[in-house]
Amino acid sequence: MLDGILLETKGVPAVSIVTDAFVETGKAIAKTWGLDDFKFLSMLHPIANLTEAELDRRACEIAPEVVRLLLEGQ
């Protein structure tokens, strides 16, 4: 999350992705950095126990949103 914030503040387009268990934490991090409206994405938690194929499927599912946010910008 912080990497995306730091990149965006330097003008480098980035998309932060958190699992749904960390959405509130992501909002708090953005607020701490003075970016209350920082846009980020979330996916279902957990991901640590997924197989490579399951993780690939989730990545494919969220990819259009990543592209949309990159093009839309902060």
Contacts in CASP RR format, 6 or more apart in sequence:
PFRMAT RR
TARGET T0000
AUTHOR 0000-0000-0000
METHOD contacts of the structure
MODEL  1
MLDGILLETKGVPAVSIVTDAFVETGKAIAKTWGLDDFKFLSMLHPIANL
TEAELDRRACEIAPEVVRLLLEGQ
1 16 0 8 1.000
1 18 0 8 1.000
1 22 0 8 1.000
1 25 0 8 1.000
1 26 0 8 1.000
1 29 0 8 1.000
1 30 0 8 1.000
1 40 0 8 1.000
2 29 0 8 1.000
2 33 0 8 1.000
3 14 0 8 1.000
3 16 0 8 1.000
4 14 0 8 1.000
4 15 0 8 1.000
4 16 0 8 1.000
5 16 0 8 1.000
5 29 0 8 1.000
5 30 0 8 1.000
5 33 0 8 1.000
5 35 0 8 1.000
5 38 0 8 1.000
7 13 0 8 1.000
7 14 0 8 1.000
8 14 0 8 1.000
8 35 0 8 1.000
8 38 0 8 1.000
8 74 0 8 1.000
9 33 0 8 1.000
9 35 0 8 1.000
13 70 0 8 1.000
13 73 0 8 1.000
14 70 0 8 1.000
15 40 0 8 1.000
15 41 0 8 1.000
15 66 0 8 1.000
15 69 0 8 1.000
15 70 0 8 1.000
16 26 0 8 1.000
16 38 0 8 1.000
16 40 0 8 1.000
16 41 0 8 1.000
17 40 0 8 1.000
17 41 0 8 1.000
17 42 0 8 1.000
17 43 0 8 1.000
17 62 0 8 1.000
17 66 0 8 1.000
18 25 0 8 1.000
18 26 0 8 1.000
18 40 0 8 1.000
18 41 0 8 1.000
18 42 0 8 1.000
18 43 0 8 1.000
19 42 0 8 1.000
19 43 0 8 1.000
19 44 0 8 1.000
19 45 0 8 1.000
19 46 0 8 1.000
19 47 0 8 1.000
20 42 0 8 1.000
20 43 0 8 1.000
20 44 0 8 1.000
20 45 0 8 1.000
21 45 0 8 1.000
21 46 0 8 1.000
22 42 0 8 1.000
22 45 0 8 1.000
23 42 0 8 1.000
26 40 0 8 1.000
30 36 0 8 1.000
30 37 0 8 1.000
30 38 0 8 1.000
30 40 0 8 1.000
35 74 0 8 1.000
37 74 0 8 1.000
38 74 0 8 1.000
39 69 0 8 1.000
39 72 0 8 1.000
39 73 0 8 1.000
39 74 0 8 1.000
41 62 0 8 1.000
41 65 0 8 1.000
41 66 0 8 1.000
41 69 0 8 1.000
43 58 0 8 1.000
43 61 0 8 1.000
43 62 0 8 1.000
44 58 0 8 1.000
47 55 0 8 1.000
47 58 0 8 1.000
50 58 0 8 1.000
END
